[in-house]
């Protein structure tokens, strides 16, 4: 079986790993979870991270046909529109993004969000298979972190999004609207039922205590043996209790509000107001 060519790009400000994945035969490629560099204090966006991916593709003679999102991220903004404009790539995400849009559209009065996930070029169903050159990509619905999370299985590699972290760090939070710790456990067990040698590629790394380098590649066997949260023998009840207690003390991601607003729109910003300026909203609850 032909295996994908994989290039990883780590963005330290958001601790995010983006991937350029290619068919070594046809040189057809996909970008998974690209980061838009966003300065919250200045209200400015930059494309240096996405440009680095594009430069690598050009260096290796790769033709980008897809931009694939594992979910609507809450900790970084997507650079999908910038890459699409420069490559003609289609932007895809799991079909349950509709549920996430339904949750957040009223929160941000985001009436311009296209109904039914129409901001995206394609909505993937569970177990849908599509071609990347001569490679086959299988989509696995893995909800729990959010309702819309998917993983992309390409050869012996699976890009798991936020569902799993490195074995010494654990698993994703499940306290965002629509998240569910028990659902997350079942999604993880689905991934860990894959062959032991299957390579798992994370979307984030936060450098677990005692480790002085960032890392983002593991295997099913390593996770089952050593994951601090879901190693073999951890029950659903035990995991849910741990995850819910841990989530109760986690801080809100710094880029949560801008990320959600942009990412449910497939990476585009809200329309400009009459003065030509685009604005992101901050919901405020009045103090009694």
C-alpha positions in Angstrom: 0.0 0.0 0.0 1.3 3.4 -0.9 1.8 5.6 2.1 1.3 9.4 2.2 4.1 11.9 2.2 3.7 14.0 5.3 5.1 17.5 6.1 4.3 18.9 9.6 4.2 22.6 10.5 4.1 23.6 14.2 2.7 27.0 15.2 4.0 27.7 18.7 1.7 30.7 19.5 -1.3 28.4 19.2 0.5 25.1 19.8 -1.1 23.9 16.5 0.2 21.4 14.0 -0.9 21.8 10.4 -0.1 19.1 7.8 0.7 19.0 4.1 -0.1 15.5 3.0 0.7 14.2 -0.5 0.3 11.3 -2.8 3.9 10.4 -3.7 2.9 9.2 -7.1 0.7 11.9 -8.5 2.0 14.8 -6.2 -1.5 15.7 -5.4 -1.8 17.1 -1.9 -4.1 18.2 0.9 -3.6 20.7 3.7 -5.0 19.7 7.1 -5.9 22.4 9.7 -4.0 25.4 8.4 -3.4 28.3 10.8 -4.1 32.0 10.1 -1.7 34.2 12.2 -4.0 36.5 14.1 -3.0 39.2 16.5 -5.9 39.7 18.9 -4.7 42.9 20.4 -4.0 44.6 17.1 -7.0 43.0 15.2 -4.7 42.1 12.3 -4.2 38.8 10.4 -1.1 37.5 8.7 -0.6 34.5 6.4 3.0 33.6 7.1 2.1 30.2 8.4 0.0 29.3 5.4 2.6 30.8 3.1 5.2 28.4 4.5 2.9 25.5 3.7 2.4 26.8 0.2 6.1 27.3 -0.3 6.8 23.7 0.8 4.3 22.5 -1.7 5.9 24.4 -4.5 9.4 23.2 -3.4 8.3 19.6 -3.6 6.2 20.0 -6.7 2.9 19.3 -4.9 -0.5 20.4 -6.2 -2.9 21.2 -3.4 -6.5 20.0 -4.1 -8.0 20.0 -0.7 -8.0 22.0 2.5 -9.3 19.7 5.3 -10.6 20.8 8.6 -10.9 18.3 11.5 -13.4 20.6 13.2 -14.3 24.3 13.9 -11.3 25.1 16.0 -11.6 27.2 19.2 -8.0 28.2 19.6 -6.8 29.4 16.2 -8.3 30.9 13.0 -8.3 28.9 9.8 -6.3 30.0 6.7 -8.5 27.9 4.4 -9.8 30.8 2.3 -6.3 32.1 1.6 -5.1 28.7 0.5 -8.2 28.1 -1.6 -7.7 31.5 -3.4 -4.2 30.6 -4.4 -4.6 26.9 -5.3 -8.2 26.4 -6.2 -8.5 23.7 -3.5 -11.8 22.7 -2.1 -12.5 23.2 1.6 -14.0 20.2 3.5 -15.2 19.4 7.0 -17.5 16.9 8.7 -21.2 17.2 8.0 -22.0 17.9 11.7 -20.6 21.4 11.3 -24.2 22.2 10.8 -24.9 21.5 14.5 -22.0 23.7 15.5 -23.2 26.5 13.3 -26.7 26.1 14.8 -25.2 26.5 18.3 -23.1 29.6 17.6 -25.0 31.5 14.9 -27.4 33.0 17.5 -24.6 33.6 20.0 -22.8 35.9 17.5 -25.8 37.0 15.5 -24.0 35.5 12.5 -26.9 35.7 10.1 -24.6 35.7 7.1 -23.5 32.1 7.8 -24.7 30.1 4.8 -27.4 27.6 5.9 -26.5 23.9 5.9 -22.8 24.3 6.0 -22.7 26.1 2.6 -19.6 28.1 3.4 -17.7 24.9 2.9 -17.2 23.2 -0.4 -17.9 19.7 0.9 -19.3 18.1 4.0 -18.0 14.7 4.7 -20.2 11.8 6.1 -18.9 9.2 8.5 -16.8 6.5 6.6 -16.9 8.5 3.4 -13.9 7.7 1.2 -12.5 10.1 -1.4 -9.4 10.2 -3.6 -6.2 12.2 -3.2 -4.4 11.2 -6.3 -4.0 7.4 -6.0 -4.4 7.6 -2.2 -7.8 7.0 -0.5 -8.9 9.1 2.4 -11.4 7.7 4.8 -13.4 10.1 7.1 -14.1 9.0 10.6 -16.7 11.0 12.7 -15.2 11.3 16.2 -17.4 13.6 18.2 -17.0 14.6 21.8 -14.6 17.5 21.7 -17.3 19.1 19.5 -20.2 17.5 17.6 -18.4 17.9 14.3 -15.0 16.4 14.8 -13.6 14.1 12.2 -10.4 12.2 11.7 -8.8 11.6 8.3 -7.3 8.1 7.7 -4.8 8.0 4.8 -2.9 4.8 4.4 -1.3 3.9 7.8 -1.7 7.5 9.1 -4.7 9.1 10.9 -5.0 12.8 11.5 -7.0 12.9 14.7 -7.6 16.6 15.2 -8.1 17.5 18.9 -9.5 14.1 19.9 -6.2 12.8 21.2 -3.0 14.4 22.3 0.4 12.7 22.9 0.2 9.8 25.3 2.0 11.8 28.1 -0.5 14.7 27.8 -3.9 12.9 27.3 -7.0 14.0 25.5 -9.1 16.9 24.3 -11.4 18.9 26.5 -15.1 18.2 26.2 -16.8 21.2 27.8 -17.4 23.4 24.8 -21.1 23.7 23.7 -22.1 20.4 22.2 -19.1 18.5 23.7 -19.6 15.4 25.7 -17.0 13.4 27.6 -18.6 10.0 27.1 -18.9 10.6 23.4 -15.3 11.6 23.4 -14.3 8.3 25.1 -16.2 6.3 22.5 -14.6 8.2 19.7 -11.2 7.6 21.1 -11.8 3.9 21.5 -12.9 3.8 17.9 -9.5 5.2 16.9 -7.7 2.9 19.2 -9.4 -0.1 17.7 -7.4 0.5 14.5 -4.3 -1.7 13.9 -1.6 -1.2 16.6 1.0 0.2 14.1 -1.4 2.9 12.8 0.3 6.3 13.1 -1.7 9.0 14.8 -0.9 12.7 14.1 -2.1 15.2 16.6 -3.4 18.7 15.9 -1.8 20.2 19.1 1.0 19.6 21.5 1.6 21.5 24.8 4.8 19.8 25.9 3.9 17.6 28.8 5.8 18.0 32.1 9.1 16.3 31.9 9.4 16.6 28.1 11.5 19.4 26.6 10.5 19.1 23.0 7.2 19.3 21.1 5.9 16.1 19.5 2.8 15.2 17.5 3.2 11.7 16.2 2.2 8.6 18.1 0.8 5.1 17.4 -2.3 3.2 18.4 -0.1 0.8 20.4 1.6 3.6 22.3 -1.7 5.3 23.1 -3.2 2.0 24.3 -0.2 1.3 26.5 0.7 4.7 27.8 -2.0 7.4 27.4 -2.4 9.1 30.8 -6.1 9.4 30.2 -7.3 6.5 28.0 -4.8 3.6 28.2 -6.3 0.1 28.1 -8.2 -0.6 31.2 -9.7 2.9 31.7 -13.5 2.6 31.7 -15.9 5.1 30.2 -17.2 6.0 33.7 -13.6 6.7 35.0 -12.7 8.7 31.9 -15.9 10.8 32.0 -15.3 11.6 35.7 -11.7 12.6 35.1 -12.5 14.6 32.0 -15.3 16.6 33.5 -13.4 17.4 36.7 -10.3 18.5 34.6 -12.4 20.6 32.2 -14.0 22.4 35.1 -10.6 24.1 35.9 -9.5 24.8 32.3 -9.2 28.4 31.2 -11.0 29.7 28.1 -8.8 29.6 25.0 -7.4 33.1 24.3 -8.6 33.1 20.7 -12.0 31.4 21.4 -14.3 34.2 20.4 -12.6 35.2 17.1 -11.8 31.5 16.2 -15.4 30.3 16.5 -16.8 33.2 14.5 -14.4 32.8 11.7 -14.2 29.0 11.6 -17.9 28.3 11.4 -17.7 30.5 8.2 -15.0 28.2 6.7 -12.4 30.7 7.6 -13.9 33.9 6.3 -14.5 37.0 8.4 -17.9 38.5 8.8 -19.0 40.9 6.0 -17.8 44.5 6.2 -20.0 47.1 7.8 -21.0 50.3 6.0 -17.7 51.9 6.9 -15.8 49.1 5.1 -14.5 47.6 8.3 -15.1 43.9 9.4 -15.9 43.3 13.1 -15.8 40.3 15.3 -18.4 40.3 18.2 -17.9 39.9 21.9 -21.1 38.7 23.6 -21.5 40.5 27.0 -23.9 39.4 29.8 -25.1 42.4 31.8 -24.1 42.2 35.5 -27.2 42.5 37.7 
